[in-house]
Amino acid sequence: MNLEIVTTADGSTTLYNPELNEHYHSQRGAQGESEHVYIQAGLRPLLEAGQKHIKILEIGTGTGLNVLLTLREAAANPSVQIEYHTLEPFPLSADVAAGLHFPLLDEAPELVPILPIIHKHWNNKKLLPNYDVHKYYVGLLDFAACQNFDLVYFSAFGPKKQPDLWTIEVFTHLRTLLKPNACLVTYASQGQARRNMQAAGFEVFKLKGALGKNEMIRAFAKAL
Ligand SMILES: C[S@@+](CC[C@H](N)C(=O)[O-])C[C@H]1O[C@@H](n2cnc3c(N)ncnc32)[C@H](O)[C@@H]1O
């Protein structure tokens, strides 16, 4: 796949997939969007509630930006144990990974060597004493472990481009991987996708979207 590196408005890079005619992030700011959707709306409420062990599942590792942003949160909260599981059926080549850059790396240069490590081929790594990352080179429907996740970063391509990842079947499968009341956050807010989440047993809320986007979704898994 010929992925192109694109610099977004906040200075962070994203990728463009010409086959899908789709960017991996908002062109208004890859880092800003990911901070808003996954960190501020997803992880921070759990940290602020005092949760001491947080298990996260990311759908679509992509550039590794969410792995890095979550590492920064783990470093700032050393008493919290974060287990990060991330799925990616199409991992990046070393060449593409080498061209990525995010402003958070300028603010925390000690993280610079971590980005290439994220994109090497491995399964489990302790990136910090309180931050374990587990990588799986599979798609969501092939990930069947019983994992009891607290939080899902749902960062698949959008429902128009990859409709097979926003179905009732997919959200029903996802719910079997989650603790009751686990939270799912995603940048998208398409009506059909919301209805599919509801049909699969999620309570769905619309929040203000990132960087001028009207809406995003935060949903909670009802007990099975
Ligand atoms: C919007 S991009 C990823 C954004 C990523 N979180 C980031 O920060 O770069 C969507 C990602 O989902 C991956 N993907 C495609 N099919 C998938 C599947 N069935 N399950 C999980 N991930 C998938 C794509 O390869 C791509 O990396």
The ligand as an SDF file (V2000), in Angstrom:
LIG
                    3D

 27 29  0  0  0  0  0  0  0  0999 V2000
   -7.9020    6.1300   10.9280 C   0  0  0  0  0  0  0  0  0  0  0  0
   -6.5200    5.0600   10.7930 S   0  0  0  0  0  0  0  0  0  0  0  0
   -5.6950    4.9060   12.3160 C   0  0  0  0  0  0  0  0  0  0  0  0
   -5.5210    5.9610   13.2540 C   0  0  0  0  0  0  0  0  0  0  0  0
   -4.5330    5.5810   14.3160 C   0  0  0  0  0  0  0  0  0  0  0  0
   -5.1800    5.4190   15.5790 N   0  0  0  0  0  0  0  0  0  0  0  0
   -3.4740    6.6350   14.3230 C   0  0  0  0  0  0  0  0  0  0  0  0
   -3.4030    7.4050   15.2870 O   0  0  0  0  0  0  0  0  0  0  0  0
   -2.7240    6.6960   13.3510 O   0  0  0  0  0  0  0  0  0  0  0  0
   -7.3600    3.4730   10.7920 C   0  0  0  0  0  0  0  0  0  0  0  0
   -6.4370    2.2940   11.0350 C   0  0  0  0  0  0  0  0  0  0  0  0
   -7.2260    1.1100   11.1640 O   0  0  0  0  0  0  0  0  0  0  0  0
   -6.5180    0.0500   10.5470 C   0  0  0  0  0  0  0  0  0  0  0  0
   -7.4590   -1.0240   10.2290 N   0  0  0  0  0  0  0  0  0  0  0  0
   -7.9670   -1.3740    9.0220 C   0  0  0  0  0  0  0  0  0  0  0  0
   -8.7930   -2.4390    9.1540 N   0  0  0  0  0  0  0  0  0  0  0  0
   -8.8140   -2.7620   10.4670 C   0  0  0  0  0  0  0  0  0  0  0  0
   -9.4550   -3.7870   11.2220 C   0  0  0  0  0  0  0  0  0  0  0  0
  -10.2660   -4.6780   10.6450 N   0  0  0  0  0  0  0  0  0  0  0  0
   -9.2500   -3.8390   12.5630 N   0  0  0  0  0  0  0  0  0  0  0  0
   -8.4220   -2.9320   13.1550 C   0  0  0  0  0  0  0  0  0  0  0  0
   -7.7750   -1.9470   12.4850 N   0  0  0  0  0  0  0  0  0  0  0  0
   -7.9640   -1.8620   11.1600 C   0  0  0  0  0  0  0  0  0  0  0  0
   -5.9060    0.7260    9.3270 C   0  0  0  0  0  0  0  0  0  0  0  0
   -4.8550   -0.0240    8.7970 O   0  0  0  0  0  0  0  0  0  0  0  0
   -5.4610    2.0460    9.9080 C   0  0  0  0  0  0  0  0  0  0  0  0
   -4.1790    1.9660   10.4410 O   0  0  0  0  0  0  0  0  0  0  0  0
  1  2  1  0
  2  3  1  0
  2 10  1  0
  3  4  1  0
  4  5  1  0
  5  6  1  0
  5  7  1  0
  7  8  2  0
  7  9  1  0
 10 11  1  0
 11 12  1  0
 11 26  1  0
 12 13  1  0
 13 14  1  0
 13 24  1  0
 14 15  1  0
 14 23  1  0
 15 16  2  0
 16 17  1  0
 17 18  1  0
 17 23  2  0
 18 19  1  0
 18 20  2  0
 20 21  1  0
 21 22  2  0
 22 23  1  0
 24 25  1  0
 24 26  1  0
 26 27  1  0
M  CHG  2   2   1   9  -1
M  END
$$$$
